[in-house]
Amino acid sequence: MGEGFRIAGKHVLMMLVGFFSMILTVNMIFLNFALKTFPGEKVEKSYLQGLNYNDRLEARDTQTALGWRASIDEATRHDNQVLLTLTIVQENGAPISALDVSGVLSRPAHDGDDSPFVFSPSGNGQYTASVEAGSGVWDLDGRAVNARNDEFEFRNRIEIP
């Protein structure tokens, strides 16, 4: 600094304003990146779901009493389509047939790639569906209903080649 230069109040004010402007700019850039990679709630109307939480727990207990289990046996790729094979069994391992089974394939950490579809029964507790999906990790959220309206919801994480 030159001879006779003194830091005055206006210099301190300009340094403070510059410093906090830089901090604010960096924070806005980070906020922009954060909102682009995860825009918010994964579940719509989560507040309303919270109000009905006890009903949800009761439904889950009813589902647990059914003793059903669902598992993805196979996920094979044919060009852009993926063939999913699902098996649903009772607690004792006996297969459950004659269910209406539907599902939604979604990315665990990204919104917008959801693919709803319906499974077709293929016998002996197995159900198949063909869905368009890219390679990587996916969550399968499924719902099975029998003739008595017993409802079974399940979630499986699968890796598609």
C-alpha positions in Angstrom: 0.0 0.0 0.0 1.1 3.5 -0.8 2.6 5.9 1.7 -0.1 7.8 3.6 -2.9 5.2 2.8 -5.1 4.6 5.7 -7.9 2.1 6.1 -11.1 4.2 6.7 -14.6 3.1 7.6 -15.7 3.1 3.9 -12.9 0.6 3.1 -14.0 -1.7 6.0 -17.6 -1.4 4.8 -16.6 -2.4 1.2 -14.6 -5.4 2.4 -17.5 -6.6 4.6 -20.0 -6.1 1.8 -17.7 -7.9 -0.7 -17.1 -10.8 1.7 -20.8 -11.4 2.5 -21.7 -11.0 -1.2 -19.2 -13.7 -2.1 -20.6 -16.0 0.7 -24.2 -15.3 -0.6 -23.2 -16.1 -4.2 -21.6 -19.4 -3.3 -24.5 -20.4 -1.1 -27.0 -19.6 -4.0 -24.9 -21.7 -6.4 -24.9 -24.7 -3.9 -28.6 -24.3 -3.3 -29.3 -24.3 -7.0 -27.3 -27.6 -7.4 -29.0 -29.2 -4.4 -32.5 -28.4 -5.7 -31.7 -29.7 -9.2 -30.4 -33.0 -7.9 -33.2 -33.6 -5.4 -36.3 -31.3 -5.7 -37.9 -32.2 -2.4 -40.4 -34.8 -1.3 -40.3 -38.3 -2.8 -43.8 -39.0 -1.5 -46.6 -36.6 -2.4 -48.8 -35.2 0.3 -46.6 -36.5 3.1 -48.3 -34.3 5.6 -51.7 -35.9 4.9 -50.1 -39.3 5.1 -48.7 -38.4 8.5 -52.3 -37.6 9.7 -53.4 -41.1 8.7 -50.3 -42.8 10.1 -52.3 -45.0 12.5 -54.5 -46.3 9.7 -51.3 -47.1 7.7 -49.9 -49.0 10.7 -53.1 -51.0 11.0 -53.0 -51.9 7.3 -49.4 -53.0 7.7 -50.4 -55.2 10.6 -53.2 -56.8 8.5 -50.7 -57.3 5.7 -48.2 -58.9 8.0 -50.9 -61.3 9.3 -51.3 -62.6 5.7 -47.7 -63.8 5.7 -47.1 -63.3 2.0 -43.7 -62.7 0.6 -42.7 -61.3 -2.8 -39.4 -61.6 -4.6 -38.0 -60.8 -8.0 -36.6 -64.0 -9.4 -35.2 -62.6 -12.6 -34.7 -59.3 -14.5 -33.5 -60.0 -18.0 -33.0 -57.4 -20.8 -34.3 -57.7 -24.3 -33.2 -54.6 -26.2 -34.8 -51.7 -24.3 -37.4 -53.9 -22.5 -36.8 -55.6 -19.2 -38.6 -58.8 -18.4 -39.3 -59.1 -14.7 -40.3 -62.4 -13.0 -41.9 -62.1 -9.6 -42.9 -64.9 -7.2 -45.4 -64.4 -4.4 -45.7 -67.1 -1.8 -47.5 -67.7 1.5 -45.7 -68.0 4.9 -45.3 -71.7 4.4 -43.8 -71.3 0.9 -46.9 -72.3 -1.0 -47.3 -70.2 -4.2 -50.2 -67.8 -4.5 -51.9 -67.6 -7.8 -54.8 -65.6 -9.2 -53.7 -62.2 -7.9 -54.0 -58.9 -9.6 -50.5 -57.6 -9.4 -49.3 -54.1 -10.5 -46.1 -52.2 -9.9 -44.1 -49.0 -10.4 -40.4 -49.1 -11.2 -38.6 -46.0 -10.0 -35.1 -44.8 -9.3 -34.2 -44.7 -5.6 -32.6 -41.2 -5.7 -34.2 -39.6 -8.8 -37.7 -38.5 -9.6 -39.2 -38.6 -13.1 -38.2 -42.1 -14.3 -41.3 -43.8 -12.8 -42.7 -46.6 -15.0 -46.0 -48.1 -14.0 -47.0 -51.6 -15.3 -49.1 -54.6 -14.7 -47.9 -58.2 -14.1 -49.4 -61.1 -15.9 -49.9 -64.4 -14.1 -47.7 -67.2 -15.5 -48.6 -70.0 -13.0 -47.3 -71.5 -9.8 -47.2 -68.1 -8.0 -45.1 -66.5 -10.7 -46.0 -63.2 -12.5 -44.2 -61.6 -15.4 -44.1 -58.1 -16.8 -42.2 -56.3 -19.5 -41.2 -52.7 -18.8 -39.0 -50.2 -20.4 -36.1 -49.3 -18.1 -32.5 -48.4 -18.3 -29.6 -50.2 -16.6 -28.9 -49.6 -12.9 -30.6 -49.8 -9.5 -34.4 -49.5 -9.4 -37.1 -49.8 -6.7 -40.1 -52.0 -7.5 -43.1 -50.9 -5.5 -45.8 -53.5 -6.1 -49.4 -54.2 -5.0 -51.1 -57.5 -5.1 -54.9 -58.1 -4.5 -56.8 -61.3 -4.3 -60.5 -62.1 -4.9 -61.3 -61.4 -1.3 -59.7 -57.9 -1.5 -56.8 -58.9 0.7 -54.1 -56.3 -0.2 -50.4 -56.9 -0.2 -47.9 -54.1 -0.8 -44.2 -54.8 -1.3 -40.9 -53.1 -2.3 -37.9 -54.8 -3.8 -34.7 -53.2 -4.9 -33.3 -54.7 -8.1 -30.3 -54.1 -10.3 -31.1 -54.2 -14.0 -28.2 -55.1 -16.3 
